[in-house]
């Protein structure tokens, strides 16, 4: 993607993935990376911050003899996700108006 995306959108994508279901760190980072060009070293601090802010909680489960750290949304995380969805819709509509309607005026 040629457009640079900010930290809020990265937070929103993490919350969106976890809105569907809890996920362990690697799976979560792979899903986010499929939507946005970002490194794992960028995502793990985001997960720690969202956990510290009370949007996520973690738990460990054993898988093939190793522990996996899972992340899931808290009630605050669900509220923050809903907020981001509303804000995204407003932002998307504004950008569409500018790029699409503005672009059509010059044809």
C-alpha positions as CSV (number, residue, x, y, z in Angstrom):
1,X,0.0,0.0,0.0
2,X,1.4,3.4,-0.9
3,X,-0.4,5.3,1.8
4,X,1.3,5.7,5.2
5,X,-1.0,4.7,8.0
6,X,-0.9,6.0,11.5
7,X,-0.7,4.4,15.0
8,X,-4.5,4.7,15.5
9,X,-5.2,2.7,12.4
10,X,-2.7,0.0,13.6
11,X,-4.5,-0.1,17.0
12,X,-7.8,-0.4,15.1
13,X,-6.6,-3.3,13.0
14,X,-5.3,-5.1,16.1
15,X,-8.7,-4.6,17.8
16,X,-10.5,-5.7,14.7
17,X,-8.7,-9.0,14.4
18,X,-9.3,-9.7,18.1
19,X,-13.0,-8.6,17.8
20,X,-13.5,-11.8,15.8
21,X,-11.7,-14.1,18.3
22,X,-8.8,-14.3,20.7
23,X,-5.5,-15.0,19.0
24,X,-2.0,-15.8,19.9
25,X,0.7,-13.3,19.2
26,X,2.2,-14.8,16.0
27,X,-1.2,-15.4,14.4
28,X,-2.3,-12.0,15.3
29,X,0.7,-10.3,13.8
30,X,0.4,-12.3,10.6
31,X,-3.2,-11.2,10.2
32,X,-2.3,-7.6,10.7
33,X,0.7,-7.9,8.4
34,X,-1.7,-9.2,5.7
35,X,-3.6,-5.9,5.8
36,X,-0.8,-3.4,6.5
37,X,3.0,-3.4,5.9
38,X,4.3,-3.6,9.5
39,X,7.0,-5.6,11.3
40,X,6.5,-7.9,14.2
41,X,8.9,-5.7,16.2
42,X,6.4,-2.8,15.7
43,X,3.4,-4.9,16.7
44,X,4.5,-6.4,20.0
45,X,4.9,-3.0,21.6
46,X,1.4,-2.1,20.4
47,X,0.1,-5.2,22.0
48,X,1.9,-4.4,25.3
49,X,0.5,-0.8,25.2
50,X,-3.0,-1.9,24.5
51,X,-2.8,-4.4,27.3
52,X,-1.4,-1.7,29.7
53,X,-4.3,0.7,28.6
54,X,-6.8,-2.0,29.5
55,X,-8.0,-2.8,26.0
56,X,-6.5,-6.3,25.9
57,X,-5.9,-9.0,28.3
58,X,-3.6,-12.0,27.9
59,X,-3.6,-15.6,28.9
60,X,-1.3,-18.5,28.2
61,X,-2.3,-21.9,26.7
62,X,0.0,-24.9,26.1
63,X,0.4,-25.9,22.5
64,X,2.6,-28.9,21.6
65,X,4.6,-28.5,24.8
66,X,5.1,-24.8,24.5
67,X,3.1,-21.9,26.0
68,X,1.3,-19.5,23.6
69,X,0.3,-16.1,24.8
70,X,-3.2,-15.2,23.6
71,X,-4.7,-11.8,23.5
72,X,-8.4,-11.0,23.8
73,X,-10.5,-7.8,24.0
74,X,-11.7,-6.5,27.3
75,X,-14.9,-4.5,27.6
76,X,-12.8,-1.3,27.2
77,X,-11.2,-2.9,24.0
78,X,-14.7,-3.6,22.6
79,X,-15.7,0.0,23.2
80,X,-12.5,1.3,21.6
81,X,-13.0,-1.0,18.6
82,X,-16.6,0.4,18.2
83,X,-15.2,4.0,18.4
84,X,-12.6,3.2,15.7
85,X,-15.2,1.7,13.4
86,X,-17.4,4.9,13.6
87,X,-14.4,7.2,13.2
88,X,-13.2,5.1,10.2
89,X,-16.5,5.4,8.5
90,X,-16.4,9.2,8.8
91,X,-12.8,9.4,7.6
92,X,-13.5,7.0,4.7
93,X,-16.5,9.1,3.6
94,X,-14.4,12.3,3.8
95,X,-11.6,10.8,1.7
96,X,-14.1,9.3,-0.8
97,X,-15.7,12.7,-1.2
98,X,-12.4,14.4,-1.9
99,X,-10.8,11.7,-4.1
100,X,-13.8,10.5,-6.0
101,X,-16.1,13.4,-6.2
102,X,-13.2,15.9,-6.4
103,X,-11.6,13.8,-9.1
104,X,-14.8,13.6,-11.1
105,X,-15.2,17.4,-11.3
106,X,-11.9,17.6,-13.3
107,X,-12.9,15.0,-16.0
